[in-house]
Amino acid sequence: MAETANKLHRTRIKICGLMREADVDAAVQAGADAIGFVLYAKSPRAVSYARACELARRLPAFVTPVLLYVNEDTTNLIAARADSMPANPSFLLQFHGDESPEQCVAAQMPFLRAARIPLGGEAGFDLVKFSEDYRAAQAILVDAHVEGYGGGGKTFDWTAIPWSHPQINASSRIVLSGGLSPANVAAAIERVRPWAVDVSSGVELDDPKGGTLKGLKSPEKINQFIAAVRRADEQLAKS
C-alpha cells in the first residue's frame, strides 16, 4: 500500500513572498500550487492586504493564495475575511508567530501553522505535540527558527524529526520550508516525503552585493525549483 501511495503522490509547491505581477504570473506558468503573500510589516517582502488581494486576483482556479501573518489581532483577520466576500479572493491563512491554537481557530478561516524548528536543537523540538496542539490546522509548515519572525532561508536538520510518526504524517500534513532551493529540494523530498514544499529566498534574484533581492523572484529559478520537485517525485515513484 505504501508503494502505491508513493506512486500516486505529487508534492505540492508553494512560492512565498511575492510582490510583483510578473512574479505571480511566472509562478503560475511554472506550475505552482499556491502563492504566498507576506502581511508582516517588518518583513522586507511585506505587502498590504489590498495589494495581496490585487495580486491574488491574477490567480487561476485551483492555485491557492496564502496570507502570512505574524501575531496579528484576530479581529483584523475576521474583518479581512468579511472584506474577501464576494469581491476579493478567498485566502488560506499562514500563522508564523506565537499564535495559540485558540487564536488560530478564532480567525474563522482555514489555516496553516508554522512550526519554527530550533537550529542545532531540532531533536528537542516536540513536533508530535505541536501537531496535536494545532490539529485544527490544514497543515503544519516546518521552518527553521531564526531571529525575528518569518522565513530566514536557513535549513534545519531534516534527519532529527520522526516524519513517519502518525501524528506528524508528513506525506499528508507537512509543508517543508526553510532554506530550500533548486539544488537541495530533491534531497529534502527524498528524506522527508512532505505533502508540500515552500520556497521564498531560494527562487529570488541574486543580489550583486551578495544574498538575494528580497521579494523579487527569478523565473529561471522558479522553473528550476519546480522541475527539481517533479524529478524527485518521479524518482520516488520508481522506488
C-alpha positions as CSV (number, residue, x, y, z in Angstrom):
1,M,0.0,0.0,0.0
2,A,2.9,2.4,0.8
3,E,4.4,1.7,-2.6
4,T,1.1,2.6,-4.3
5,A,0.9,5.8,-2.2
6,N,4.4,6.8,-3.4
7,K,3.4,6.3,-7.0
8,L,0.3,8.5,-6.7
9,H,1.9,11.3,-4.6
10,R,2.6,14.7,-6.2
11,T,4.4,17.1,-4.0
12,R,2.6,20.4,-3.9
13,I,4.6,23.6,-4.3
14,K,4.1,27.0,-2.6
15,I,6.1,30.0,-3.8
16,C,6.1,32.6,-1.0
17,G,6.9,36.3,-0.6
18,L,5.7,37.6,-3.9
19,M,5.3,41.3,-4.5
20,R,5.1,41.8,-8.3
21,E,2.6,40.8,-11.0
22,A,5.3,39.3,-13.2
23,D,6.5,37.0,-10.4
24,V,2.9,35.8,-9.7
25,D,2.5,35.1,-13.4
26,A,5.8,33.3,-13.6
27,A,5.0,31.1,-10.6
28,V,1.6,30.1,-12.1
29,Q,3.1,29.4,-15.5
30,A,5.7,27.2,-14.0
31,G,3.1,25.1,-12.1
32,A,3.0,26.4,-8.6
33,D,0.0,25.2,-6.5
34,A,0.0,28.1,-4.0
35,I,1.2,31.6,-3.9
36,G,2.2,33.3,-0.6
37,F,1.9,37.0,0.3
38,V,3.6,38.3,3.5
39,L,1.4,40.6,5.6
40,Y,4.0,41.2,8.3
41,A,5.1,44.9,8.2
42,K,8.7,44.2,9.5
43,S,9.4,41.8,6.6
44,P,11.3,43.1,3.5
45,R,8.8,41.1,1.5
46,A,5.7,42.7,3.1
47,V,2.7,43.8,1.1
48,S,-0.6,45.3,2.3
49,Y,-3.8,43.4,2.4
50,A,-5.1,45.4,-0.5
51,R,-2.0,44.6,-2.6
52,A,-2.3,40.9,-1.8
53,C,-5.9,41.0,-3.0
54,E,-4.8,42.7,-6.2
55,L,-2.1,40.1,-6.9
56,A,-4.3,37.2,-5.9
57,R,-7.0,38.2,-8.4
58,R,-4.5,37.2,-11.1
59,L,-4.5,33.5,-9.9
60,P,-6.4,31.0,-12.0
61,A,-8.7,28.4,-10.4
62,F,-7.0,25.8,-8.2
63,V,-4.0,28.0,-7.4
64,T,-4.4,28.9,-3.7
65,P,-3.5,32.4,-2.4
66,V,-2.0,32.3,1.1
67,L,-1.6,35.2,3.6
68,L,1.3,35.0,6.0
69,Y,0.6,36.7,9.4
70,V,2.7,37.2,12.5
71,N,0.8,37.8,15.8
72,E,-2.0,39.6,14.0
73,D,-5.1,40.7,16.1
74,T,-7.8,38.1,15.4
75,T,-10.4,40.9,14.9
76,N,-8.4,42.2,11.9
77,L,-8.4,38.7,10.4
78,I,-12.1,38.4,10.8
79,A,-12.5,41.8,9.1
80,A,-10.3,40.7,6.3
81,R,-12.5,37.6,5.9
82,A,-15.6,39.8,5.6
83,D,-13.8,42.0,3.1
84,S,-13.0,39.0,1.0
85,M,-16.6,38.2,0.2
86,P,-17.5,38.4,-2.6
87,A,-15.2,40.9,-4.3
88,N,-11.8,39.7,-3.0
89,P,-10.2,36.3,-3.2
90,S,-10.7,33.6,-0.5
91,F,-7.4,33.1,1.2
92,L,-5.7,30.4,3.2
93,L,-4.0,31.9,6.3
94,Q,-0.5,31.0,7.5
95,F,0.3,31.8,11.1
96,H,4.0,32.3,11.6
97,G,4.3,33.9,15.0
98,D,3.3,32.9,18.6
99,E,-0.4,32.3,17.9
100,S,-2.1,29.8,20.2
101,P,-4.4,27.1,18.8
102,E,-7.4,29.1,20.1
103,Q,-6.2,32.3,18.3
104,C,-5.8,30.4,15.1
105,V,-9.2,28.9,15.2
106,A,-10.8,32.2,16.2
107,A,-9.8,33.7,12.9
108,Q,-12.6,31.6,11.4
109,M,-10.6,30.8,8.2
110,P,-8.7,27.7,7.0
111,F,-5.1,28.0,8.1
112,L,-1.6,26.6,8.1
113,R,0.5,26.8,11.3
114,A,4.3,27.3,11.1
115,A,6.5,25.3,13.5
116,R,9.8,27.1,14.0
117,I,12.4,24.3,14.4
118,P,15.4,25.5,16.5
119,L,18.7,25.3,14.6
120,G,21.0,22.9,16.4
121,G,18.3,21.8,18.8
122,E,16.0,20.1,16.3
123,A,15.8,16.8,18.3
124,G,14.5,18.8,21.3
125,F,11.5,20.2,19.4
126,D,8.4,18.1,20.0
127,L,6.7,18.3,16.6
128,V,4.4,15.5,17.6
129,K,2.9,17.6,20.4
130,F,2.9,20.7,18.2
131,S,1.0,18.8,15.5
132,E,-1.5,17.6,18.1
133,D,-2.0,21.0,19.7
134,Y,-2.7,22.5,16.2
135,R,-4.7,19.6,14.9
136,A,-7.3,22.1,13.5
137,A,-4.7,23.3,11.0
138,Q,-4.9,22.1,7.4
139,A,-1.2,21.5,7.5
140,I,1.9,22.2,9.6
141,L,4.6,24.2,7.9
142,V,8.0,23.4,9.3
143,D,10.7,26.1,9.0
144,A,14.0,27.0,10.7
145,H,13.8,29.2,13.8
146,V,15.7,32.4,13.1
147,E,16.0,35.8,14.8
148,G,12.7,37.6,14.5
149,Y,9.8,36.0,12.5
150,G,9.2,34.8,9.0
151,G,11.5,32.7,6.9
152,G,15.2,33.2,7.1
153,G,16.4,31.0,4.3
154,K,18.0,28.6,6.8
155,T,17.9,24.8,6.6
156,F,17.4,22.7,9.8
157,D,18.4,19.1,10.3
158,W,15.8,17.0,8.4
159,T,17.0,13.8,10.0
160,A,16.1,14.9,13.5
161,I,12.3,14.7,13.1
162,P,10.3,11.4,13.1
163,W,8.4,12.3,9.9
164,S,6.6,8.9,9.7
165,H,5.0,9.3,13.2
166,P,1.2,9.1,12.7
167,Q,0.6,12.4,14.4
168,I,3.0,14.2,12.1
169,N,2.1,12.3,9.0
170,A,4.5,14.1,6.7
171,S,3.1,12.9,3.4
172,S,-0.3,14.3,4.0
173,R,0.1,17.1,6.5
174,I,3.7,18.6,6.4
175,V,4.7,21.6,4.3
176,L,8.5,21.6,4.3
177,S,10.2,25.0,4.3
178,G,13.5,26.6,5.3
179,G,16.4,27.2,3.0
180,L,15.0,25.1,0.1
181,S,16.4,25.8,-3.4
182,P,16.6,24.1,-6.8
183,A,19.9,22.5,-5.6
184,N,18.5,20.8,-2.4
185,V,14.8,20.3,-2.7
186,A,15.1,16.8,-4.3
187,A,17.1,15.6,-1.3
188,A,14.6,17.2,1.1
189,I,11.7,15.4,-0.6
190,E,13.5,12.1,-0.5
191,R,14.3,12.4,3.2
192,V,11.0,14.0,4.5
193,R,8.4,12.9,1.9
194,P,6.3,16.0,2.6
195,W,2.8,16.8,1.4
196,A,4.2,20.1,0.0
197,V,7.3,22.3,-0.1
198,D,7.6,26.1,0.4
199,V,10.3,28.3,-1.1
200,S,11.0,32.0,-1.0
201,S,14.6,33.2,-0.9
202,G,15.7,30.1,-2.9
203,V,14.0,31.4,-6.0
204,E,14.9,35.1,-5.7
205,L,17.1,37.1,-8.0
206,D,20.7,37.3,-6.9
207,D,21.9,40.5,-5.3
208,P,25.2,41.6,-6.9
209,K,26.2,42.6,-3.3
210,G,25.5,39.1,-2.0
211,G,22.4,37.2,-1.0
212,T,19.2,37.8,-2.8
213,L,16.9,40.7,-3.8
214,K,14.2,40.0,-1.2
215,G,10.7,39.8,-2.8
216,L,12.0,39.8,-6.4
217,K,11.7,36.4,-7.9
218,S,13.7,34.7,-10.7
219,P,11.5,33.0,-13.3
220,E,14.5,30.8,-14.1
221,K,15.0,29.7,-10.5
222,I,11.2,29.1,-10.1
223,N,11.3,26.8,-13.1
224,Q,14.4,25.0,-11.9
225,F,12.8,24.5,-8.5
226,I,9.6,23.1,-9.8
227,A,11.4,20.8,-12.3
228,A,13.6,19.5,-9.4
229,V,10.4,18.7,-7.4
230,R,8.9,16.9,-10.3
231,R,12.1,14.8,-10.8
232,A,12.1,13.9,-7.1
233,D,8.5,12.7,-7.4
234,E,9.3,10.6,-10.4
235,Q,12.3,9.0,-8.6
236,L,10.2,8.2,-5.5
237,A,7.5,6.7,-7.8
238,K,10.1,4.3,-9.2
239,S,11.5,3.3,-5.8
